[in-house]
């Protein structure tokens, strides 16, 4: 076995490669896990001694001494605040420290070397895992995280369909379908959609649920009534005004989140369109702001705080070498029916 020079710093990936085991198995040995055979444990420990592997302080600590890093850029939204509440409560329960940071920029997002250096810096500082909240995770960071290893869990990822990442979300397709089926049952047939950015996996899943409900009811889609932009009140206000002044305005609008729905409701109020007398509106997330509007918003409830808790539990388990049963974990949604939806207006 070739010894590494003392000037070279051995990594856990080196240990795994030389021992002929997976990085997960090497991590289990390092963390004293009991689900590793005695022969494998002796082999891995022998390799560590042979190449002079030295674990960082973070790898010797118990879960309660670990640090979790959350990447996000939408702190001001009720959605992010509710998810963060779940993350904070779960981290506190696990006695883990929590850091918040904006997503990294170049060269970390474009260079594997820079991404590896950034993740190594986080690891040396005691970060045991990363939670990415509704942000993109570039390929260089994904690859570097696998090499180190550094567990990453995403919540409602943006511009990321990478199967190597563990993601946590809700049953977005079912939620989009249930909201649309609700207004169809109320007699609506001209039903518009205003969703989030095209790169948002949750928004696309909700849109596909909307389409499925229309198809099932035999309602042909009207492309002029479909919009995708941003999860914001401003986008809802702008597109809501445009749709409601359309030559054939919708009698119901399915919004991709609550903030869009609030914008649509504001547009309807500006145009003196009664809700739900002439227009029905549904949101998604069921954040506290659904109770602050007049009328109160019908919204698809997703367990935002539960998603945050699951992210913490999952990333800490991964740091201990335990992989989740599925790469894509989804929590159930339910429809909260309130005053913003009602029977379709009679011609």
C-alpha positions, 0 to 999 in steps of 0.5 A, a space after each residue: 500500500 502506497 503511503 501518502 506524503 506527510 504534506 498531503 492531507 488524506 481524506 475519508 474518500 482516500 480511506 474508502 478507496 484504499 480499503 475497498 469500501 464505500 465512503 458511507 462505510 468508512 464514515 460509519 467506522 469513523 463514527 463508531 457505528 455498530 453496523 459494520 463487521 469486525 473485519 471491515 472495521 479493522 481494515 478501515 482502521 488499518 488504512 487510516 493508520 497507514 496513510 496517517 488519516 486525521 479526522 477533523 474535530 467535527 468528525 469526533 463530535 457527537 450530534 449535539 455538538 454539530 453545526 448545520 448550514 442552511 442556504 436560502 435567499 428568501 428569508 422575508 417570505 412566510 413560506 421560508 419563515 415557517 420552514 425555518 421554524 421547523 429547521 430551528 426547532 429540530 436543530 435545537 432538539 438535536 442540540 445542533 448549532 444552526 448557521 444561515 447563509 446566502 447561496 454561494 456565487 462564482 467560482 464555487 458554483 462553476 469550479 469543482 476545485 473551488 467547490 471542494 475548497 469551500 466545502 472543506 472549509 465548512 467541514 473543518 469549521 464543524 459543519 456536519 451537513 447542508 440544507 438547501 432551502 428553495 435554491 439551486 445546488 450546482 453540479 460542482 458542489 454536488 460532486 465535491 460533496 460526494 467526494 468529501 463526503 458532505 451530506 446535502 438535503 434540499 427542500 423544494 429545489 430550484 433549477 435542480 433535478 439532480 437524482 444524486 441529491 436527497 430532496 424533501 417536499 410535499 405531494 405537490 401534484 396531488 395538491 395542485 390537482 385537489 385545488 383544481 378539482 375543488 373549483 371544478 366541483 363548484 361549477 367553474 370551467 374557465 380556470 387560469 393558472 399562475 405559477 412560480 418560476 419554470 425552474 421550480 420543481 414544486 411549481 411544475 408539479 403543482 401545474 401538472 396536477 392542475 392540468 391533470 384535473 382539467 383533463 379528467 374533467 374534459 376541460 380543454 386547456 387555454 394557453 392564454 390563461 396560463 402564466 409562470 413567473 415568480 412566487 411573489 405578490 407582485 407577480 400575482 398582482 400583475 398577472 391577475 390584472 392581466 387575466 381579469 381584463 382578458 376578453 374571456 376572463 377566468 372565473 377561477 384562478 389557481 395560484 402556485 403559492 399563497 403570495 401569488 394568490 394574495 396578489 390576485 386577490 388585490 388585483 380583483 379588489 382594484 377591479 371591483 371584482 367580487 370574490 368569491 361572487 364572480 371569481 374564486 381564488 386558491 393558494 398553496 402553502 396555507 401560510 398564516 397570511 391566508 387568515 389575514 386576507 378578506 376573504 380568507 384564502 382557500 389554500 393547499 396546506 403543506 406541512 412546511 415546519 414538518 419539512 424543515 424538521 425532516 430535513 434536519 433529521 435526514 441530514 444528521 442521519 446521513 452524517 452518521 452514515 445512514 441513507 434515507 429510504 428514498 432520494 425524494 421524500 414527500 409529505 402529504 398535502 390537504 386542501 383548506 377550504 375557506 371563503 375565497 372559493 364559491 360556486 361559479 357565477 351564472 351567465 
